[in-house]
Structures are given as C-alpha cells and as structure tokens.
Amino acid sequence: MLRRLYDWTMSLAARKSAEIWLAVIAFVESSIFLVPADVLFLPMALARPERSYRYALVATVASVLGGIAGWALGFYAYETVARPVLEFYGKLDAFEQMKAYVTYEWILLLLVTSGLAHLPPIKIVTILSGVIHVNLGLFIVSAIIARGARFLFLAWLLRRYGEPIRDFIEKRLGQIVGIGAATVIVLYVGYRSFAH
C-alpha cells in the first residue's frame, strides 16, 4: 500500500496542478498523511529549477498550516479524531509513551527535529503539541523555522547541483539530517543532565 501511495504521489509532479498538489500533500503530511511532501517537491524542483524557491515557499506555508491543523486535532479532538488516525497508522502506543514522558522543552526540540528530519514523524509531534497544550504562537514559529529550513535547503541544493544531487537527496540526505537531529537531541539531554 505504501509503495502505491508513493508512486501516486510521484505521478502528481508531472501534472499542471502539481503546485496545488504540493500544497495539499505538505498540508496533510503535517497532520494525518504518511508520505512526506519531499516526494513531490524533489521532482517538481528538478523539472523547473527556476521555481524551486517558490515551491519551497508553497510547501513551507502549507506544511505549517497542516501543522496547525494537527495541533488543533490534538488540542480539540484527540479522542474523536487524532487517536483513531494514530491507531490507523499503528503509532498510538508510541504516541502514548511519548505523551507520558514529554516535557514542554522536549516538544519544542522535537518540533525542530521532526520539521527538519521527520524524526519523529511530523504528524505525531503536531498532534502531541496540541495534546500537551503547547502555546500556538511558539508552535507556529518553530514550525516555520524547521519546515522552512528543510524546504529552502532542498531548493538550494537542487538549484546548485541539479539532477546529480537527486540520488543523494533521496538516499542519504534523510540519514544525514536524521543523524544531525539525533545529535541535537543527545546534546540537549547531556546539557539537561549536566545542568541538574
């Protein structure tokens, strides 16, 4: 099922309505969807490099709006809507464990790491932010910084290196950014341990 979903998302890049689809995918990725917007963003930016920053802006705005929707699901409709979505993806147990242990500071850190590296998936963090009542303004600023940095960095890479960088992005960038995000988390944990 995931492969079919991925292939369908990739096929949208060739359509005239690709920019609208990019906004839709980026929006729903941040609250309920499984496939990251990068899957659509990369082929679009490669096909029209002169528009890569525009696409990055569209993806960022839509992703932040989707994040707000995820926050609202967690804040207003956890039991009725968000919980069944998490159950559907098999993420409910992991979510409940995170909810039990996460602090306000942790959630802000996770907003940055999930926005940059999908670590953990962005939809889990946006819903969790609403559940634990993270300040909406702070949530929005964090989402803009993290999602904007990711999409603008991808746009810059694609503008600078073009098609040769695509294979690297698809296979290695997630790992590199993931390692960077994990390092940030470890440093934060070390700092907190040292500070107390």
Solvent accessible surface area in square Angstrom, and as a share of the most:
residue,aa,sasa,rsa
1,M,137,0.61
2,L,99,0.49
3,R,158,0.58
4,R,176,0.64
5,L,41,0.21
6,Y,66,0.25
7,D,67,0.35
8,W,100,0.35
9,T,0,0.00
10,M,53,0.24
11,S,55,0.36
12,L,0,0.00
13,A,22,0.17
14,A,97,0.75
15,R,112,0.41
16,K,215,0.91
17,S,41,0.26
18,A,9,0.07
19,E,40,0.18
20,I,118,0.60
21,W,69,0.24
22,L,0,0.00
23,A,31,0.24
24,V,63,0.36
25,I,3,0.02
26,A,0,0.00
27,F,76,0.32
28,V,35,0.20
29,E,6,0.03
30,S,1,0.00
31,S,5,0.03
32,I,70,0.35
33,F,33,0.14
34,L,56,0.28
35,V,3,0.02
36,P,43,0.27
37,A,0,0.00
38,D,13,0.07
39,V,15,0.09
40,L,0,0.00
41,F,0,0.00
42,L,8,0.04
43,P,18,0.12
44,M,7,0.03
45,A,0,0.00
46,L,28,0.14
47,A,78,0.61
48,R,106,0.39
49,P,56,0.35
50,E,109,0.49
51,R,70,0.26
52,S,0,0.00
53,Y,89,0.34
54,R,122,0.45
55,Y,10,0.04
56,A,0,0.00
57,L,114,0.57
58,V,36,0.21
59,A,0,0.00
60,T,13,0.08
61,V,78,0.45
62,A,9,0.07
63,S,2,0.01
64,V,9,0.05
65,L,93,0.46
66,G,0,0.00
67,G,2,0.02
68,I,45,0.23
69,A,30,0.23
70,G,0,0.00
71,W,20,0.07
72,A,33,0.25
73,L,34,0.17
74,G,4,0.04
75,F,69,0.29
76,Y,161,0.61
77,A,24,0.18
78,Y,22,0.09
79,E,114,0.51
80,T,108,0.63
81,V,63,0.36
82,A,0,0.00
83,R,80,0.29
84,P,63,0.39
85,V,29,0.17
86,L,1,0.01
87,E,97,0.44
88,F,143,0.60
89,Y,48,0.18
90,G,66,0.64
91,K,62,0.26
92,L,20,0.10
93,D,114,0.59
94,A,48,0.37
95,F,0,0.00
96,E,52,0.23
97,Q,122,0.54
98,M,45,0.20
99,K,65,0.28
100,A,78,0.60
101,Y,178,0.68
102,V,27,0.15
103,T,69,0.40
104,Y,91,0.35
105,E,81,0.36
106,W,67,0.24
107,I,0,0.00
108,L,43,0.21
109,L,24,0.12
110,L,15,0.08
111,L,2,0.01
112,V,51,0.29
113,T,1,0.01
114,S,0,0.00
115,G,0,0.00
116,L,57,0.28
117,A,12,0.09
118,H,46,0.21
119,L,70,0.35
120,P,25,0.16
121,P,46,0.29
122,I,8,0.04
123,K,8,0.04
124,I,5,0.03
125,V,0,0.00
126,T,2,0.01
127,I,0,0.00
128,L,0,0.00
129,S,0,0.00
130,G,0,0.00
131,V,31,0.18
132,I,48,0.24
133,H,111,0.49
134,V,1,0.01
135,N,87,0.45
136,L,63,0.31
137,G,41,0.40
138,L,74,0.37
139,F,0,0.00
140,I,46,0.23
141,V,82,0.47
142,S,13,0.09
143,A,7,0.05
144,I,88,0.44
145,I,107,0.54
146,A,1,0.01
147,R,3,0.01
148,G,7,0.06
149,A,45,0.35
150,R,22,0.08
151,F,0,0.00
152,L,86,0.43
153,F,92,0.39
154,L,1,0.01
155,A,0,0.00
156,W,105,0.37
157,L,13,0.07
158,L,2,0.01
159,R,114,0.42
160,R,152,0.56
161,Y,102,0.39
162,G,22,0.21
163,E,105,0.47
164,P,112,0.70
165,I,25,0.13
166,R,52,0.19
167,D,80,0.41
168,F,74,0.31
169,I,11,0.06
170,E,84,0.38
171,K,123,0.52
172,R,125,0.46
173,L,10,0.05
174,G,41,0.39
175,Q,103,0.46
176,I,91,0.46
177,V,33,0.19
178,G,14,0.14
179,I,119,0.60
180,G,36,0.35
181,A,6,0.05
182,A,42,0.32
183,T,66,0.38
184,V,69,0.40
185,I,35,0.18
186,V,102,0.59
187,L,119,0.59
188,Y,43,0.16
189,V,65,0.37
190,G,40,0.38
191,Y,138,0.52
192,R,76,0.28
193,S,77,0.50
194,F,182,0.76
195,A,59,0.45
196,H,162,0.72
